[in-house]
């Protein structure tokens, strides 16, 4: 049974920073990619940033230059450093992992962590 656990959300003033972490636990899997998504009330869940095992990254235009995704797949962990935060970054942030076990690939999601930016 694979589980993802996010941490690091909270309340910060505009211009401040937050660092999110996500750890995948379980046995018998390898990580293909990990990513961060976010969702606000009435909004679709949107991709924030993603990273492959080879370190290739992809960012939403709205966060480029402000957010940085990093990985330590030896520890089954992905991070999201969020800087220069704006009130519109207020969302629930979700971790997603694409994992493989043998020939099977499957997506897993965390429960989400709230990030709130006050003006």
Order of alpha helices (4+ residues) and beta strands (2+ residues): beta-beta-beta-beta-beta-beta-beta-beta-beta-beta-beta
